[in-house]
Amino acid sequence: MSEAAFLARVRAFAEGSVARAAPGWSLGGAPDPVLWQEAAAHGLTGITTPQENGGLGLSFNALVDACEALAAVDFGFAMALINTQNVGARLCLSATDALRDAYLPRILSGEISACTALTEPGTGTDFAAISTRAAETEDGWRITGEKTWIVNGRHAGLAVVFAQCGTVGDAGSIGGFLVDLAQPGARRSALTSGFAQGSMGTGSFTLTDAQAQPLLPPGTAFKSILTEINAARTYVAAMCNAMLGAAIAEAADYGAERQSFGKPLNQQAAWRQPLGSAQTDLAASQALTSRAVALIATGQDAQLTAAQAKIAATEAAQRHIPAMLHAMGAAGLLPHYPFTRHLAASQMAGFTDGATSILRDRVARLTRAGADNPKR
């Protein structure tokens, strides 16, 4: 399938099936398994998985474009699908043939969702401080510990779990393991908050002497985390741009139709000004995100630009989505509009794949070190 054909199908799926279901998710519902299987049938659980392994074998650009199309409707559902597809792609890179063949078909068909588990109750962006432990025993590797705030954590059938194989604080001793979350040693639970998180499947799980299969050996896992998180920050930035773009479009359409004092809202300068400000910041954020996508797609160092893009995109969304809601008036609170779920998602995006405060510091350090030098 060509990338253009794939993206046309994704957009139709997002604007059809996902858009019809999303209002219920903002009120606390969760995606129907049938919708998950429909997403899988469109290839959304195997975007970058090689064709020889049953996936679409498409580019990182296609993955980002798919993220944007889905997030324009619902950020949480987009995150749930992309996290699952990422685990499938990782199996093709790092798992044995037997392990890949045991789980990949179930991911590609939509039978199970999957997650990547880094965050712990006492550890977020500081990956080296994780305390979940993996130990090699006579009958294989075993893991004990707790992971929390995990996308798909409440229902995932499979997880890539990062665990400490040596001394806590030693990044070189962190390994990556494949864990079947249906086993007795794993206990999952949902995480709820004032923001509905059903479409993202946010949850926690506790592992107690759980069986695990080595995927990324100590010494390589931490480097893998740092490399992959640049891609994650970039597609999260793209998703925030998509949410803000959707909010601007909804407000613009409303302003063209809604009459106030005998003329459409969009003929009043005071009403138009917030849209102009939002469009300006969105354009700047999109430019940074496009640069990050290009760097990652060509295998270049994207640490600085990915961090900058995520900061710009999340802050633009956090600043302007509420303004677009106010441009709609009370009507914007109705669930068939995306404002309330996009407003919540923009706040959650600020914590995802590196909190904004941490990323600002990282940008300062990388800028001083000359990372992403244009001459490279």
N, C-alpha and C positions, 0 to 999 in steps of 0.2 A: 504494500500500500504506500502511495506517495505521501509526503508530509502534508501537502495541500489537501488531499482527500481525507486524511486522518483528522486534520484540524477542522474541516467542514463538518465532519461527523460529531466531533467533540462539541463544537459550538451549538449544533442542533440539539444534542443531548442536554447540554447545560441550559439552553433557553427553553427546552421543552420539559422533559421529565424532572430535571433538578429544580427548575424554577417552580414547578407545580408543587413539589414536596417541601421546599425550603421554608415557606412560612410556618409550617408546623414544627420545624426544627427550632425556630426562634422562640417557640412557646414551650420547649422542653422535649419535643419528640426526637426520634432517632431514625435514620434511614432504614427503609425496608430492605431486607436481604435481596429481594428481587431487583431493587435499584442497583445494588452493588454488583449483581451478576450482569445487569445491563451495561454498567460501566466497563466491566471486564470484557464483555462481548465487543465493545468498541476499542479495545486494546489499551485501556487506561491503567491496567495493572501490569503491563509489559511494554511500556513505551520504548525504553532503551535496552530492554532485554534482547540479546541477539536473535535473529531470525532462526538460526539453526537450533536454538533452544526453545522455540515456540513463541517468541516475542515479535515485536514490530521492527526492532533494530533501528529506531530513529535517533535523531540527534538531540543534544542537550537543548538546542534552540526549540525543537518541537516540544520537548517536555515543558519548557518555560511557557510557550504559547498555550499549551493545554492547561497549565496552571492558571494562567490569566483568564481563559475562557470560563473555567469552573469557578474561580474565586470571584469573578464579577457577579456571580449569583450567590455562592456560599463558600466562604473561606475554609470553614471546617471540613466540609466534604472533600474539597480539593486537597487539603492536607492529609486527610485519611487515605485517599487514593494514592497520592504521590509517595507517602511513607511506605505503603504496601509495595508499590512498584519498585522502590529503591531496594527493598529487601530482596525481591526477586532478582534484580540486576546484580546485587552483591553475591547471591548464590552462584551465579554464572562466573563471577570473577574469582571466588575464593573457596567454594565448597568442593568436596569430592564429587565425582560423577554420581555416586550412589545417593549422597545426601541431597544434591541438587534435584535428582530425578524423583526423590521421595516427596519433596515439598513444592517445587516450582510449578508443576501442573495444577496444584490446588490453588496457588496464588493467581496464576494466569486465568483460571476459570472463574475466579471470584468465590470459590468455596470457602476460603479463609482470608482474613486480613492479616497484616503483619506490622511489626513496629521495630523501631530502633531505640534501645533503652540506655540512656546515659544518666539522666538526672536522678538524684536521690533526695530523700528528705532534707539532708543537710548539705547537699552539694548541687550547684547548678552549673554556671559557666566554668567554674574551676574543676575541669575534668580530672586533673591529676589527683584530686582529693577524694575520689570515689572510694567507698569502703566495702562495697559488694565484693565477695571473695570467691575466687575459683581455685580449686585444688585438684590435682591429678591423683586418682586413687587406682586401686587394682582393677576396678571395673569401669574406668574412664573418668572423665572430668565431672566434678560436681560444683554447683554454685549455691551460695547462700547470701541473701541480702534483699534489699528492698529498692524498687525503682518507682518513681512517682512523676506526675505530670507528663505522662507518656501519651502521645497521639496514638489512638487505637488501643491503648492499654486496657480498656475495659472489656474488649471483645476479641483481641488478636489471638490467633491460633499459634503464631510463631513470632519469635523475637530474636533480634541480634542484640545480645546483652554484653556490655562492656564491664569487665570485672578486673579487680586487682589480683594478680598472681604472686605478688611479692609484698613490698613494704608500701603502706598507704603514703601517698605523696610522690612515689616514684613513677613518673609517667612511662618510663621504659618497661615497667612491669605490668602494664595494662594489656589485657588480651580481649579479643572479641569472640564470642561464642554463640552458637545457634541453640536456642532453647525452645522446645515444644511446650507451649503453655497449657496444653491439655493434660499434662502429666500430674500425678498426685502431689508432687513437690512444688507446684506453682498455684498460687491463689490470687485471682484477679479481683479488682474492685473498681467501681466507677468513682470519678471525682466530679463533684458538682459545685457550682458557685452561683453568684448572682447573674453571671452571664451563662446562657445556655451553651452547653458543650457536647450535646448529643451527636451532632453531625461529625465532630472531630473524634468522638469516642475517647475523650480524655480519661485516663485512669491510672491506677497504680497496680503493681503486683509484687508479691512477696515470694521469694524462692527459698526453699528449705531443703538443702541437700539435693537440689534438682539436677537431673542428668543434663549434660551439655556437650555439644560437639564443637571442637575448636575450629574457628573460622579465620581469625586473624591472630597470629602468634604474638606474644609479648615482644616489644621492640618494633613492631610494625603497626599495631592497632592505633596508638596515639597519633602517629603521623597520618594514618588514614582518616581519623576523626578531623584533624586540622584541614586536610585537603577537601574532604567532602562537605565540611561545614561552610566553606566559601560558596559552593554550589547552592547549598540550602539557603544561605543568606540572600543569594541572588534571586532565587525563585520566590522567596518570601517577599522580597522587595517588589518583584513583578506582580505578585498577588495583591499587595497593598495598592499599587498603582491601578490595578484593575478595579478594585473596590472603589477607590476614589473616582475613577473615570465613570463607573456606573452611577455613583451618587450624583456627579455633575450632570450626567445625561438625564437622569430622572428629574432633577431640579429644573433643568433647562426646559424639558418638555412641559412640566407643570407650569412654569412661568409663562410659557407661550399660550397656555389655555386658560389659566385662572385670571378672572377679572377682579380688579380692585380699583375703586374710585373711577369706574367707567372705562378702564383700559387694562390691557394685559399687564401682569406683573413685570414682564421683561422689558416693558417700555419705561420703567421707573429706574432711574440711575442708581438710587440707593439699594435697590433689590439686585441689580446686576453686578455691583462691585464685588461682593463676596465670590461670585462665580469667576470673575476675572482673576482674582487673587488665587483661587483654587486651581484654575487652569494653568496659571504661570508656574506655580510650585509643582504641579503634576508634570509639566513639560521638562522641568529641570530634573526631577526625579527619574523620569523615563530615560533621559539622556545618560545619567549615571548608571542606571540599570542595564541599558543596552551595552555600555562599555564593559560592564562586569560580565555580561553574557558572552560577549566577543572574546574576552580574555580566557574565560573558562572553556569555551568551545574550541579554542586554538591551543589549549594546554599551557597557557601562560600564568604567571603569578597574579592571582586576583585578590590576595588578602586585603589590600587597602581598598580597592574599588568596591569589592563586595560589601565590606563593612560600611563604606560611605553610602552605597546605594541603599542598604537596609535602613540606615539611620534616616536618610532623606525621605525614603518612601513611607516608613512607619510614622515619622513625625508629620509629614504632609497629610497622611490619612487621618491621624489623630486630631490634627488641627482643623481640617476642612470638612470632614464628613459631618461633624456636628453642625457646622455652618450651613451645609447643604440641607440638613434636616430642618434647621430653622427657616431656611428659605421656602421649605414646603409648608411650614406651619404644622398644626396638629395632625394634618392628614399624613404627614411623613411617619407618624408613629404606627400607622396601620401595618399589620404583618405582611401584606402583599407587596409592600415597598421594602427595599433591602436595607434601609437606613439603620434600624436598630441592630440588626445582626452584623452589619459592616462596622458600626461604631464599636460594638463589643469585640469583634475580630481584630480591629486595628489595635486595640489595647493588648489583646493576647499576643499579637504579632510582635509587640515590643519586647516580650519576654522570650520569644522563640529563637532558638539558634544564636543565642548571645543577647543579653539584655542591652538596651540602648546605652545605659551609663557605662557598661564595660566596653562597648564598641567605640564610644567616644575616646576613651583612653587608648584603645588599641590604634585608632586612627592617628592620634597624636604621636604615639611611639613609632608607628610605621612611617609616618611622614618624615619624622626626624631621621629615620634610618634610610630613607630614600627608596622605599618599596614602590613597586609599580612605576619605575622610572620610564618615562616615555621613550627613552633611547633604547630600551631593552627589546 
